[in-house]
Amino acid sequence: MKNAMILILGLGLTAFLTATAGGVNSSGKDLVERLACLGCHSYQGKGGQKGPSWDGLGTRLTPEAIRQQIVSPRRRMPSFAHIRPEELEALVRYLSGLK
């Protein structure tokens, strides 16, 4: 009985940690969805028209320029300086790969 309770608590803790870890190991693509980036930006003909298209983004901007735009944007884009450093890096890697 005691071992069964420990097993149940362990499984519950594992499920909780997995659910709350959210963005820690999120891929850049997952972050784009979670942050609703395509509400304003478009990529491959899908998404919004308020912001610039991401088609060829990785050939137009350096990773540092992409990072800067995310953290300290110009114009109407909101800042995403609040995301975790590892999320920022995942997002920069993803966007830099859009050729």
N, C-alpha and C positions, 0 to 999 in steps of 0.2 A: 504494500500500500504506500509506504513512504517513498520507494523508488518510483512508483507511478506518478506520485505528486511532483517529485523532482523533475521527471521527464516532461510532464504537462507544463510546469512552470518554465522549464528550459525552452520548450517549443514556443510558448507564448512570448517569452523574451526575444527569441530569435525573430519571430514574426513582427514584433513591435520594432525592433532595431532595423529590420529590413524596410518596413513601411516608413519609418521616420528618417531614414538615411537620405531619402529623396535625392537631393542634388549632389551629394558628396561624390558619388561615382557616376554622375549623369554624363552622358555623352553630349557633345555640342548640339547634335540634332534634337535630342530630348529637351535640352534647354531652350532651343528655338521654339519648340512647341509649348513648353511650360511658360515661357515669358511672352508668348503670343506675338513674336516678332513679325510673323507674316500677316499680321493685321495691318501693318503699315508698309512693309517691304514685300517685294515679289521675287520669286525665283522660279525659273522655267515656266513662266506664264501663270503662276498661281500666287495668290496673295494680294496685298493691298497696293495702293498707288500713291499713298502719302509720302513715303520715303523712297529713296533710290532702289533700283533693282539690284539684286545680288548676283545676277548673271555676270560671270567673269570677275567677281569681287576680288578673288585671290590674285588676279593678274593686275588689278588696278591699285590695290593698297597693300602695304607691307603689314605683317602681323602687328607691329608696333602702332601703326596708324589705325588699324582696326581696334586694338585694345584701347587706344586713346579715345576713339569715337564712342565706344561703349561706356567708358568711365566718365568722360568729360565731353559730352556731345555738343556739337554746334547746331544751331537752328532749333527745330521743333522737337527733336528726339529727346525722350526722357533719359536721365542718367540711370545706369545700372551698376553704379559703384557699390551698391549694397550686396551684390552677389559674392559668394565666397571666392577666394583666390583660385582654388582649383576649378570652380565652375567657370570663372573668367577665362582661364587658360584653355579649358575644353571648348568654350565658345569661340575663342580666337583661332584655335587649331581648325575647328570645323569651318568657320567662315573663310579662313585663309586657303582652305582646300577647294573652295568653289571657283573653279577655273573656267 
